[in-house]
Amino acid sequence: MKIFFSVICLILFSFFASSSYGENFKIGVVDLQKVMLESKKGKQALKNLEDEFKEKRKKIESKDNELEVLKKELIEKVSGWSNEIKEKKEEEFNQKLKNYQREREEFEDEMGKKNSQINQKILKEIMEILEDIARKENYTIVLEKESLIYLSPSIDITGMVIEKYDRSLR
């Protein structure tokens, strides 16, 4: 899909560059990922997300450590146990492992959903800023950097978008 999009853009560029429209054709490129990660709001959102899930992450890590201790105990002491004790310990370990895996999956799903919601909100705000810049600066087309193989730094407007987005938050 990205290759198809890039080919279409190149065809359009070739058409406009070779026609009389070439003089008015202005291209901009933006790295949306960079804007999201380096803007003040993007950084703050990431910090808030990490803070929100900090306790849950500690709980998951604690259970991970507990499982490691149990696993070590099973390996080191298994030879001295009777079959009954061995089965009981293995069952206990397997139950804790299942609970851990379920909790970890729930944690990752919850954090992923929250991250996605935050990113969508920020991306919507960035797109509004980007459209405003494109109109005011008379860009004919603005492309996302991720889908391009090469671009001249002179057409990269990422810094301008970050600056305007940060200013809009005041």
Secondary structure, DSSP 8 states (H G I E B T S, - for coil): -HHHHHHHHHHHHHHHHHSGGGGG--EEEE-HHHHHHHSHHHHHHHHHHHHHTHHHHHHHHHHHHHHHHHHHHHHHHGGGS-HHHHHHHHHHHHHHHHHHHHHHHHHHHHHHHHHHHHHHHHHHHHHHHHHHHHHHTT-SEEEEGGG-S---GGGB-HHHHHHHHHHHT-
